[in-house]
Amino acid sequence: MTTLTIPKGEYGQIRVFAVNRPVDAMGAAVQSDGKAAVIRDLVGFDVPDGSAELFAVSDLTGVGLPRYLSDGYTVTQAQISADRARLEALDGYVLMLFSSAFDRAETTLDIGPDLTLIGTYGEEQPAMAAPPLTAEAAQPYTGVPNTTPRNPPSGRAGGAMIALALIVAVGLILWWLL
C-alpha cells in the first residue's frame, strides 16, 4: 500500500492513476454502480462532484492522454515530457484526482493495489498582473447611501394609476359575467 500526503491548501494539482483492474470488470462496475461509487471504492472516500474523472483510455483515441492533459487542463509540456512514455503506454482505465477532492485540507491517502500513481501535474495558472485601481470611484464604500425610501406616485399620477386599476377590474368582471 502506498501512502500519499496531500498538503494543506493544495490547489490546481492533478494526480493521474492507472487503474489495475480488468477493463471488462471496470466497465461493468461503472455501468451497474456508477462512476461515483467506483471512484469511492478505489480511493476509499466520497469524492465531491467534479473532483475526479474515471474513464477508459480508449475514450481518448486520436487525442491521447498527454494531449488531453495539456489541452484540457493546461498542464505544461515540460511536466508531461517527463512522463510522456508512461502516459502513452497506459491501457484500461485511468483515474484523475484533482486537488478539489481534498477541500484544501491536509489529507493522507492510502492507495491500494488497484491504483498506481503515474504522476502529479500542476495546472498552469495565468498571470494575474493588473495595475492597481486608483480612481476614487473604485475605492470601497465611496458612494453616498440612499437611506430614504422612494415615495409612491401622488397627485395626478397617483390618481391616474388608481383610475386605470379600476377600469381594468371592471373590464375583467364584465368579461367574466358575459
MIZA-591691 format. One record per residue: residue in three letters; x, y negated, z of N, C-alpha, C in turn. Coordinates in steps of 0.1 Angstrom, whole numbers, plus 2048, in hexadecimal, padded with zeros to 3 digits. Atoms other than C-alpha are relative to their C-alpha. Layout:
ALAXYZXYZXYZ
...
END
This chain:
MET80880C8008008008008097F4800
THR7F980C80280D7DE7F67F87F5808
THR80680B7F88077BF80D8047F37F9
LEU7FE80D80580379D7FE7FC7F580A
THR80480B7F880277D8127FD7F47F8
ILE80480B8087EF7618038017F480A
PRO7FE80C7F77FA73F8127F47F7802
LYS80B8097FD7E27278228017F47F6
GLY80180B8097D670C8098048037F2
GLU7FC7FD80E7E071F7EA7F67FC7F6
TYR80980580A7D17117CB8068027F2
GLY7FC7FF80E7D37197A580980C7FD
GLN7F87F48037E373B7A77F780B7FB
ILE8087F58067D875979380980D802
ARG7F87F47FE7E377C79E7FA80A7F6
VAL8047F680A7E179678280480E805
PHE7FE7F37FC7DC7BA78C7FC80A7F5
ALA8047F58097DC7DA7777F7809809
VAL8097F77F87BF7F178380480E7FC
ASN7FB7F38027CC8147877F580B801
ARG80B7F78007AC8267817FD8037F1
PRO8047FD80E7A08387617F67F77FB
VAL8088098077908227487F1804801
ASP80E7FB8007718387467F97FE80E
ALA8068017F276C83876C7FE7F1803
MET80280E7FD77181276E7F37FB7F8
GLY80B80480775880D7527F3804806
ALA80C7FB7F973E8237637FD7F980D
ALA8028077F47448127847FA7F27FE
VAL80480E8037407EF7757F18007FB
GLN80E7FF8057207FA7637F680380B
SER80A7FC7F671080A7817FF7F780C
ASP7FF8087F471C7F579E8017F17FE
GLY7FE80E8037247D478E80F7FC803
LYS7F28047FF7457C178C8037FC80F
ALA7FD8057F27427B17AF80280B809
ALA7FE7F47F773F7D37C080D8077FD
VAL7F37FA80375C7E17AD80C7F8805
ILE7F58097FB7727C37B580180180F
ARG8007FE7F17687C67DA80780D804
ASP7FA7F37FD7727EB7D980F8007FE
LEU7F28008047937E37C98097F780A
VAL7F88097F779E7C67E07FC80180F
GLY8047FD7F278B7CF8007F87F4806
PHE80980B7FB7767AF8047F87FA7F5
ASP80980780A75A79B7F38087F47FB
VAL7FA80B8077687837DA7F67F77FB
PRO80A8098057557637D37FE8007F1
ASP80280180F74575F7B180A7F77F9
GLY7F680880775E75279880E801805
SER7F37FF7FA77C75C7AD80880C7FB
ALA7F97F580578577B79A7FA8047F2
GLU8057FA80C78378B77880480E7FF
LEU7FD7F28027817B07717FC8047F2
PHE8037FD80D7837BB74D80980B7FA
ALA7F87F78077907D57358097F87F7
VAL7F68078087B07CA7237FB8017F1
SER8057FE80E79F7D77037F77F57FC
ASP80980B8037877BA7068077F47FA
LEU7F880B8057A47A36FD8078037F3
THR7FA7FC80D7AC7B46DC8007F47F7
GLY7FE80C8097BA79A6C48057F4807
VAL7FC80B7F87C27826E180C804808
GLY7F67FB7F77D67966FA8007F880D
LEU8008067F27DB78F71F8097F4801
PRO7F880C7FF7F877771C7FA7F47FA
ARG80780C8067E57607057F47FD807
TYR80C8037F87C676371A8047F880C
LEU7FB8087F47DA7577388047F27FC
SER7FB80E8047EA73A7257F57F77FA
ASP80A8098067CC72E7117F47FF80A
GLY80C8017F87B073672A8037FA80E
TYR7FD8057F27C272D74B80C7F7801
THR7F48098017DF71674080C805808
VAL7F37FB7FA7FA72D74D80B7FD7F6
THR7F580480981B72173E80680C7FA
GLN7F97F680782E73572580C805808
ALA7F47FD7F884C73473C7FD80B80A
GLN8047F67F68397487567FC80D7FA
ILE8057F480782A76073D80C8087FB
SER7F57F980784B76872C807809809
ALA7FA7F77F685977774C7FA80E800
ASP8077F37FF83E79274C7F98047F3
ARG8077FE80D8347927277FF80F7FC
ALA8007F280483E7B67217F6808809
ARG8097F97F782A7C27407F27FD7FC
LEU80D80580380C7AD7377FB8077F3
GLU8047FA80D80B7BA7137FF80F800
ALA8007F27FF8107DE71E7F4805808
LEU80C7FC7F77F17DE7357F68077F7
ASP80B7F98067D67F672C7F580380B
GLY80A7FE7F67B57FD73D7FA7F3805
TYR80780C7FA7A67E475580A7F7807
VAL7F780A7FA7B67C47637F77F880A
LEU8078087F67AC7B17828087F3801
MET7F980D7FE7B478C7837F97FA80D
LEU8058057F37B077E7A78067F2801
PHE7FC80E8007B07587AA8017FB80F
SER7FE8057F37BB7437C87F37FD807
SER80D8037FA7977397CE7F980B807
ALA8057F57F979075C7DA80380080F
PHE7FB8007F27A27547FA7FC7F3808
ASP80680C7FA79173280180B7F8808
ARG7F58077FB7B372280880480480E
ALA7FC7FB7F27B773782880C8097FE
GLU7F57F68017D774B82F7F980E801
THR8067F28017CE76F82680A80A7FE
THR7F87F48027DF7908287F880A7F8
LEU8087F78097D47A680B80880D7FF
ASP7FA7F28017DB7CC80D7FB8067F3
ILE8037FB80D7DD7D97EA802810800
GLY8007F28007D57FE7E78068067F3
PRO7FA7FA80C7E18177CC7F87FD7F3
ASP80880380C7C580C7B58047F37F8
LEU7FB80C8067D67EB7AD80F7FF800
THR7F28038017F87E17A18027F17FC
LEU7FE80E8038037BD7A38097FE7F4
ILE7F880380B8107B27818077F3801
GLY7F980D7FE81778E7897F67F6806
THR80880B7FB80B76E7998047F47F8
TYR7FD80B80A8087507827F87F4805
GLY80680C7FD80172C7897FA7F97F4
GLU80680880B7E97187748077F2800
GLU7FA80D8027F96F97667F77F5804
GLN80980B7FB7EB6DA7788047F37F8
PRO7FE80C8087E76BA7638067F5809
ALA7FA80B7F87FB69C76E7F57F6802
MET80A80A7FC7E46847808057F3803
ALA7FA80D7FE7F766477C7F67F67FA
ALA80980A8057E064677A8047F3808
PRO7FC80C7F97E76227837F67FD80B
PRO80A8027F57D86177A47F67F57FC
LEU80B80A8037B76047A38027F580A
THR7FE80C7F77BD5E17B07F57F67FF
ALA80B80A80079E5CE7A67F780080C
GLU8088017F47885C27C27F4809800
ALA80C7F780176A5D57B580380E802
ALA7FC7F27FE77E5F57B780280480F
GLN7FD7FE7F27845F17DC7F3806807
PRO80C7FA7F976D6057F47F97F6808
TYR8098097F87505F38048017F27FD
THR7FF80E8037535D37F17F37FA7FC
GLY80D80580472F5D07E67F87FA80B
VAL8098067F67155BB7F87F480A802
PRO80B7F77FF6FC5D38077F27F87FF
ASN80E8068026D75CC7FE7F880780B
THR8077FA7F46C55D18207F17FD7FF
THR80E8038006A45C28167F98087F6
PRO8077F880A68B5D98067F97F87F5
ARG80780780B67A5D07E57F27FE804
ASN80E8037FD6585C07E97F88057F4
PRO8097FC80B63B5CE7D57FB7F47F9
PRO80580C80762D5B87BA7F47FA807
SER80B8077FA61559E7C77FC7F57F7
GLY80680A8086005827B97FA8067F4
ARG8067FB80C5F558679580580E7FC
ALA7FB7F380460C5A478E7FA80B809
GLY8067F57F75FF5B77AD7F18027FD
GLY80E7FF8035DB5AF7A47FE8087F3
ALA8007F980D5E15BB78080280F802
MET7FD7F27FD5EF5DC78D7F4807806
ILE80C7FA7F95D05E27A37F58017F6
ALA80B7FF80A5B85DA78680380B7F7
LEU7FD7F68095CA5F176F7FE80E806
ALA8027F47F95C960D7897F1803801
LEU80F7FE7FF5A360878D7FA8047F2
ILE8057FD80E59D60976780480F7FD
VAL7FC7F28035B162A7647F7809808
ALA8087F77F859E6397817F18017FB
VAL80D80080557C62F7737FF8087F3
GLY7FF7F880C58663D75180180F802
LEU7FF7F27FD59065E7607F3806805
ILE80D7FB7FB56F6617737F68027F5
LEU80A80080B55A65975480480C7F7
TRP7FB7F580956F67273F7FC80D806
TRP8037F47F956968D7597F1803800
LEU80E7FE80054468775B7FA8037F2
LEU8057FE80E53F68873580580D7FC
END
